[in-house]
Amino acid sequence: MFFNSKLFFILFSSLILVVGCGSSVEYSTAKVAIQDKDWAKAEEYLFKALEVEPENAAVMVDIGYYVHSKKREWQKMNEIFDKALAINPAARAQNGRPISEVTKNYRNMFWTESYNNAVRRYNDFKGSNDKSLLDEAITLFKESIEIDPLSNETYLILANSYYEAGNNQMAIESAQKALDASPNDFQPNYSLGQIFALTGEKKSAIKYIEKAISIDPANSDAIRQLAMLYYEDDQKEKSIETFKSAIENEQDKNRKADLYYNLGVLNMQLNNYNDADIAFEEAYYLNEEDFEALLGMATLYEQLGDKYFNGIEENFKKDYFQAERWYKKARSKLRSLNEIDADNQEQYAKALKLIDYKMNISAENQK
């Protein structure tokens, strides 16, 4: 057989160039180790490859994925991913995709896994009240933040977890970090306001929930909470106006009924008796199982009867006829409650006896 040594040398040289082009022996060895799942050897040769090819972004991505992520060294993973992106975001990773896409996908994958595990632990805690599960959830949420420090939703649920754990300061700090990242978004403002409300800092809560509503003026949950905060902060007139706004924006009948009930209570406290009566009536119209609305009406009517019976307030001259009239209306509502609220019939029976007594005294005084 004729053998052309010169031709063989040319072909062999070309083969060396093809195999060696763009990849060091160290990186090639690392790739083989990765295929064999020999992680110790892969780590050794990836770092050797980086020494030989210090500007190779693909090597950096592999170190981030095959070394740091496997050790859950999330900060180191992010650092080397960021370095790779700074060198050449368009460079190709092992799978042929741009490293800008690959690093994003890796981060999303790890974050999703950690976040979902954390949510599962948190939900398990809510179902069992086992504090050890809450501690696990907090650890996993913190890990999720290490993987993706820009994830607002992680900071927000972590804030709630800290509150559940009794760590109010960390709850506030976590919610504040979410807000710092997105100061003009509804949810971070609303969530921080909620945390302040839960920890008793009403002024701060009002500030952030007002900001949230300015971003989403139709959010009935936020409006309702703001109305309650105004009430608790003794800003009752503002609370009334805010409850009215919440009612306009609420579509659910039962929740709207609750809003009307609260509006009735507020109007009673401000001596807006007609408005209180209308609000209670609306609440009961929307939800006929709303015992509190009936009780609100009964309480309102009894109070009006007392005012006419005593006649000591400026707008209520002594008038036993009017007193008897309002007591009768109160009695009617109490009878309805006594019939439908089986758990509290004894309480209503006592209230009925008192109303009957007041009604009879009013009638006697008219003779």
MOFENQUI-V864900 format. One record per pair of residues at least 12 apart in sequence whose ideal C-beta (glycine too) atoms are under 8 Angstrom apart, sorted by the first residue. I is the first residue (numbers start at 1). J is the second residue. D is the distance in whole Angstrom. If there is no record, write none. Layout:
i/j/d
I/J/D
I/J/D
This chain:
i/j/d
24/49/6
24/52/5
24/53/6
26/45/5
26/48/4
26/49/4
26/51/8
26/52/5
27/45/7
27/46/8
27/49/4
27/52/8
27/53/7
27/56/7
27/59/6
29/41/8
29/45/5
30/42/5
30/44/8
30/45/4
30/46/5
30/48/8
30/49/6
30/59/8
30/62/7
31/94/7
33/45/6
34/62/7
34/66/6
39/66/7
39/70/6
42/66/6
42/67/8
43/63/8
43/66/7
43/67/5
46/59/6
46/62/6
46/63/5
46/66/7
46/67/6
47/63/7
47/67/8
50/63/7
55/87/6
55/88/8
56/91/8
57/84/4
57/85/8
57/87/5
57/88/5
57/89/8
57/91/4
57/99/5
58/84/8
58/91/6
58/92/7
58/93/5
58/94/7
58/99/7
60/80/5
60/81/7
60/83/6
60/84/4
60/87/8
61/80/8
61/81/7
61/84/5
61/93/5
61/99/5
61/102/6
61/103/6
61/106/8
62/93/8
62/94/7
63/80/6
64/76/8
64/77/4
64/78/8
64/80/5
64/81/5
64/84/7
64/103/7
64/106/7
65/77/8
65/106/6
68/80/7
69/106/7
69/110/6
72/143/7
74/110/7
74/143/7
74/146/4
74/147/5
75/146/6
77/106/8
77/147/8
78/107/8
78/146/8
78/147/8
78/149/8
81/103/4
81/106/7
81/107/7
84/99/6
84/103/7
85/99/7
85/100/6
85/103/6
107/147/6
107/148/6
108/148/8
110/147/5
111/144/6
111/147/5
111/148/4
111/151/6
111/154/8
114/140/6
114/143/5
114/144/4
114/147/6
115/140/8
115/141/7
115/144/5
115/151/8
115/153/8
115/154/6
117/140/5
118/136/8
118/137/5
118/138/8
118/140/3
118/141/5
118/143/8
118/144/6
118/157/8
119/137/8
119/157/7
121/133/5
121/134/8
121/136/5
121/137/4
121/140/6
122/134/7
122/137/4
122/141/8
122/157/7
122/161/6
125/137/6
125/164/7
131/165/7
134/161/6
134/164/6
134/165/6
135/165/7
137/161/6
138/158/7
138/161/5
138/162/7
138/165/7
141/154/6
141/157/6
141/158/4
141/161/6
142/158/7
145/158/7
150/181/6
152/178/4
152/181/6
152/182/6
152/185/7
152/187/7
152/188/6
153/178/8
155/174/5
155/175/7
155/177/5
155/178/4
155/181/8
156/174/8
156/175/6
156/178/5
156/187/7
156/188/7
156/191/5
158/174/5
159/171/5
159/172/7
159/174/4
159/175/4
159/178/7
159/191/7
159/192/8
159/195/6
160/191/8
160/195/8
162/174/6
163/195/6
163/198/6
163/199/7
168/195/8
168/199/5
171/195/5
171/198/8
171/199/7
172/192/7
172/195/6
172/196/7
172/199/7
175/188/7
175/191/5
175/192/4
175/195/5
176/192/6
178/191/7
178/192/7
179/192/5
179/208/8
184/215/7
185/215/7
186/212/5
186/215/4
186/216/5
186/219/7
186/222/8
187/212/8
189/208/5
189/209/7
189/211/5
189/212/4
189/215/7
190/208/7
190/209/6
190/212/4
190/219/8
190/222/5
192/208/5
193/205/5
193/206/7
193/207/7
193/208/3
193/209/4
193/211/8
193/212/6
193/222/8
193/225/8
194/209/8
194/225/7
196/208/7
197/209/8
197/225/7
197/229/6
202/229/6
202/232/6
202/233/5
203/233/7
205/229/6
206/226/7
206/229/5
206/230/7
206/233/7
209/222/6
209/225/6
209/226/5
209/229/7
210/226/7
213/226/6
218/249/5
219/249/7
220/246/5
220/249/4
220/250/4
220/251/8
220/255/7
223/242/6
223/245/5
223/246/4
223/249/6
224/243/8
224/246/5
224/250/8
224/255/8
224/259/6
226/242/5
227/239/5
227/242/4
227/243/4
227/245/8
227/246/6
227/259/8
227/262/7
228/262/7
230/242/6
231/262/8
231/266/6
236/266/6
236/269/6
236/270/6
237/270/8
239/266/6
240/263/7
240/266/5
240/267/7
240/270/7
243/259/6
243/262/6
243/263/4
243/266/7
244/263/7
246/259/5
247/259/5
247/260/7
247/263/7
253/286/5
253/287/6
254/286/7
254/287/5
256/286/6
257/282/8
257/283/5
257/284/8
257/286/4
257/287/4
257/290/5
257/293/7
258/283/7
258/290/8
260/279/5
260/280/7
260/282/4
260/283/4
260/286/7
260/293/7
261/279/7
261/280/7
261/283/4
261/290/7
261/292/6
261/293/5
261/296/6
263/275/8
263/279/4
264/276/5
264/277/8
264/279/4
264/280/4
264/283/7
264/293/7
264/296/5
264/300/8
265/296/7
267/279/6
268/296/8
268/299/8
268/300/6
268/303/7
273/300/7
273/304/6
276/296/8
276/300/6
277/297/7
277/300/6
280/293/5
280/294/8
280/296/4
280/297/5
280/300/7
281/293/8
281/297/7
283/296/7
284/297/7
289/340/8
291/337/6
291/340/7
291/341/5
291/344/8
294/333/5
294/336/6
294/337/5
295/333/8
295/337/6
297/329/8
297/330/8
297/333/5
298/330/5
298/333/4
298/334/5
298/337/7
298/351/8
299/330/8
301/326/5
301/327/7
301/329/4
301/330/4
301/333/7
302/326/7
302/327/7
302/330/4
302/355/7
302/358/8
304/322/8
304/326/4
305/322/8
305/323/5
305/324/7
305/325/8
305/326/4
305/327/4
305/330/6
305/358/6
305/359/8
305/362/7
306/323/8
306/358/8
308/320/7
308/322/4
308/323/4
308/326/7
309/323/4
309/358/7
309/361/8
309/362/6
320/362/5
320/363/8
320/365/4
320/366/5
321/362/8
321/366/6
323/358/8
323/362/4
324/359/6
324/362/4
324/363/5
324/366/7
327/355/6
327/358/5
327/359/4
327/362/6
328/359/6
330/355/5
331/352/7
331/355/5
331/356/7
331/359/7
334/348/5
334/351/5
334/352/5
334/355/6
335/352/7
338/352/7
